[in-house]
Amino acid sequence: MSTEEGDIVDAGQEFGKFQFGGSTVVIVFPPDSIEFDPDLVERSAAALETYVHMGERIGRWHPLT
């Protein structure tokens, strides 16, 4: 399975996968729209890796008005 730049991908079509134990997820938020949970902030400040499970809360969303 490989996808190259310019390939057409149908909605729902698999075009990549995560490997157990080696995946990184990047989440992008608008500025000042999320307040991260204190434990996550503390561990990040101490440069400690934090494992987060799918569905686990990491903060609170503050909708922009």
WOCOR-V481906 format. One line per field, one symbol per residue. phi: phi as a letter, one per 40 degrees, with the letter a starting at -180 (. if undefined). psi: psi as a letter, one per 20 degrees, with the letter a starting at -180 (. if undefined). burial: b if it has 16 or more other C-alpha atoms within 10 Angstrom, else e. A space follows every 10 residues. Layout:
phi=???
psi=???
burial=???
//
This chain:
phi=.abbdgccbc dgccbaabcd gacbbbbbbc dgbbbccdcc ccccccfbcb cbcdgccbib cbdcb
psi=oqpqpiqppq pippjrqqpp jjqpppppqq pkiqoqqhhg gghghjkppp ppqpippiap pnpp.
burial=eeeeeeeeee eeeeeeeeee eeeeeeeeee eeeeeeeeeb eeeeeeeeee eeeeeeebee eeeee
//
